[in-house]
Amino acid sequence: MTATEWITDIALVLIVFRQLREGRLDHKTFLLPLAIVAFVGYSYLDSVPTDGNDLVLIGALTAVGAALGIAGGIYTRIRSLDGDLLIKAGAVSAVLWIVGMGARMGFQTWVQHGGGADDVARFSLAHHITSQQAWVAAFVLMALTEVVTRVATIYIRSRRAAETAGTRPVLGTAV
């Protein structure tokens, strides 16, 4: 893994650690993680291979990312206090986030430095996964989907919390 990949992955993990302490829900809650995944998508998602079972692999890992993101958003507490919305990631949310990001980092480290390249090549051959780019696209889309679905879930829940509490939502106008 390159230094940029480590920094990006660590930044995404730190976003949730920052939310382990309750804080005000603000624009940064939404924009910072989305900016990071936009950078990652632009930097690493050159193509999405469609040969063989590439799309099955990509779809499966994207679905895992969506499930982790939605669950992480659900297990993030949002409440109103004195006209502000507060957010706090619960232990389950943090664990899910770390599992998703850690799995990708662990896989990449194992393949590049732990001798897993041959195992992945054999698995790919046996399951008709045609290229290394399929694995890259699958893991990048998994991470991207996890972040986007978590942020979207928090956004939807924050709109409902704002409506219930009679406060202004963080983004946009009242529903």
C-alpha positions in Angstrom: 0.0 0.0 0.0 1.2 3.5 -0.8 1.5 6.3 1.8 -1.5 7.9 0.2 -3.6 4.8 0.6 -2.6 4.5 4.3 -3.4 8.1 4.9 -6.7 7.9 3.1 -7.8 4.8 5.0 -6.6 6.1 8.4 -8.5 9.4 7.7 -11.7 7.5 7.1 -11.3 5.5 10.3 -10.5 8.7 12.3 -13.8 10.2 11.1 -15.7 7.6 13.1 -13.4 7.8 16.0 -14.0 11.6 16.1 -17.7 10.8 16.3 -17.2 8.4 19.3 -17.5 11.6 21.3 -20.8 13.3 21.0 -20.5 16.5 18.9 -22.6 18.9 16.9 -23.9 17.5 13.6 -22.7 19.9 10.9 -21.8 20.2 7.3 -18.4 18.5 7.9 -20.2 15.4 9.1 -21.4 14.9 5.5 -18.8 16.7 3.3 -15.5 15.4 4.7 -16.2 11.7 4.2 -17.8 12.3 0.8 -14.7 14.4 -0.3 -12.4 11.6 0.8 -14.3 8.9 -1.1 -14.5 11.2 -4.2 -10.7 11.5 -4.1 -10.4 7.7 -3.7 -12.8 7.0 -6.5 -11.1 9.4 -8.8 -7.7 8.1 -7.9 -8.3 4.3 -8.0 -11.4 3.6 -10.0 -10.0 3.6 -13.5 -12.5 1.1 -14.9 -15.1 -1.5 -13.9 -14.3 -4.8 -15.6 -17.3 -6.8 -16.8 -15.8 -10.0 -18.1 -16.3 -13.4 -16.5 -17.6 -13.1 -13.0 -16.0 -9.7 -12.4 -19.4 -8.0 -11.9 -20.4 -10.7 -9.4 -17.4 -10.0 -7.3 -17.9 -6.2 -7.6 -21.6 -6.5 -6.8 -21.0 -8.8 -3.8 -18.5 -6.4 -2.2 -20.5 -3.4 -3.1 -23.5 -5.0 -1.3 -21.3 -5.7 1.7 -20.3 -2.1 1.8 -23.9 -0.9 1.6 -24.9 -3.2 4.4 -22.1 -2.0 6.6 -22.8 1.6 5.8 -26.5 1.4 6.5 -26.0 -0.5 9.7 -23.3 2.0 10.8 -25.6 4.9 10.1 -28.4 3.2 12.1 -26.2 2.6 15.1 -25.1 6.3 15.2 -27.1 8.2 17.7 -28.6 11.5 16.7 -30.4 13.7 19.2 -31.5 17.3 19.6 -30.3 19.6 22.3 -30.9 23.3 22.6 -31.8 23.6 18.9 -28.8 21.7 17.6 -28.5 18.1 16.4 -25.8 16.1 18.1 -24.2 12.9 16.7 -22.4 10.1 18.4 -21.2 6.9 16.8 -22.0 3.9 19.0 -19.6 1.0 19.5 -21.4 -1.1 16.9 -21.1 1.7 14.4 -17.4 2.1 15.0 -16.8 -1.7 14.9 -18.7 -2.0 11.6 -16.7 0.9 10.1 -13.4 -0.6 11.2 -14.4 -4.0 9.9 -15.2 -2.6 6.5 -12.2 -0.4 6.1 -9.9 -2.9 7.9 -11.0 -5.8 5.7 -9.9 -3.8 2.6 -6.6 -2.7 4.1 -5.9 -6.2 5.4 -6.7 -7.8 2.1 -4.5 -5.4 0.2 -1.6 -5.8 2.7 -2.0 -9.6 2.6 -1.9 -9.7 -1.2 1.0 -7.3 -1.5 3.2 -8.3 1.4 1.8 -11.4 3.0 2.1 -14.0 0.2 -1.6 -13.9 -0.7 -1.1 -13.0 -4.4 -0.9 -16.6 -5.5 -4.0 -17.6 -3.5 -6.0 -14.7 -5.0 -4.7 -15.6 -8.5 -5.9 -19.3 -8.0 -9.3 -18.1 -6.6 -9.7 -15.7 -9.5 -8.9 -18.4 -12.0 -11.3 -20.9 -10.4 -14.1 -18.3 -10.2 -13.6 -16.6 -13.6 -12.5 -13.3 -12.2 -10.5 -11.9 -15.1 -8.2 -9.2 -13.8 -6.6 -7.5 -10.9 -8.7 -4.4 -11.7 -11.8 -6.4 -10.8 -10.5 -6.7 -7.2 -9.5 -3.0 -7.2 -12.9 -1.9 -8.4 -14.7 -4.3 -6.0 -12.8 -3.0 -2.9 -12.9 0.7 -3.9 -16.7 0.4 -4.6 -17.1 -1.4 -1.3 -15.5 1.4 0.6 -17.2 4.1 -1.5 -20.6 2.5 -0.9 -20.0 2.0 2.8 -19.2 5.7 3.2 -22.0 7.0 1.0 -24.7 4.8 2.5 -23.6 5.6 6.1 -23.6 9.3 5.3 -27.0 9.0 3.6 -28.5 7.0 6.5 -27.3 9.7 8.9 -28.7 12.4 6.7 -32.1 10.8 6.5 -32.1 10.2 10.3 -31.0 13.7 11.0 -33.8 15.1 8.9 -36.3 13.1 10.8 -34.7 14.1 14.2 -34.8 17.8 13.2 -38.5 17.5 12.2 -39.4 15.7 15.4 -37.5 18.3 17.5 -38.7 21.3 15.5 -35.2 22.4 14.7 -33.6 23.3 11.4 -31.9 20.4 9.5 -28.2 20.6 9.0 -28.5 20.6 5.2 -31.3 22.0 3.1 -34.6 23.3 4.2 -37.1 21.7 6.6 -39.1 18.7 5.3 
